[in-house]
Amino acid sequence: MRDRDADKRLAAETAVGEVRDHMLVGLGTGSTAAHAIAALAARGLRIETVATSEASAALARSKGLVVRDFADVAHVDLAIDGADAIDARLRCVKGAGGAMLREKVVAEAARRMLVIADGTKRVARLGATALPVEVLPFARAFVLDRLSAYFVRCVERAGYRTDNGHIVIDGHGWDDASPRALADRLMAVPGVVGHGLFLREVDAAYIAENGIVTRLER
Ligand code: 5RP
């Protein structure tokens, strides 16, 4: 059996095959996205990038990629990012790495978004995966109280701040019968600034399992 990291790298390298010269590429965050950044740099294409985290921006620059400030960008050609869970309809849970808010913005700005993952991320149901919620620190106790209506258990990441200066509360045990309704309810809580449910952003997924890549297209 191959190790998971080899499958992450294979999925990333295969997805990077979609990148062409002159594209503006959105760089995801996490260990699988890091493989994509390395593979992109190795291809030596004439591209520019935007990054979904300070860590990915630093990695991309260290490998010689041009990283633009996303604050100056409205449209991205292709975004490539990892996921914590992905179902057969290409709906995802993201944010174990805490970058889900910037990842959501870049995914939304992208003409096409690819998820790259090893086979362990494929799930029949999303609700078994903890759902990260990004929260204004000012609203911490209030939001924790409101979130208890939607999750069996809410756990704040101790001592953690996102690149945006916010805290993250991981919601464990949630009803995935209607994730759109949950997403709407979460965003309706004042103090919630984002969450890791990606329900319509993903156009295709490259999933590698034991050295075999499967491409799923929406
Ligand atoms: C970060 C993310 C990551 O894409 C997700 O956590 C997957 O990470 P990895 O590729 O390390 O398994 O959403 O916010």
Residues whose N, C-alpha, C, O or C-beta is under 5 A from the ligand:
A	BS01	5RP	T29 G30 S31 T32 A33 D81 G82 A83 D84 K94 G95 A96 G97 G98 A99 M100
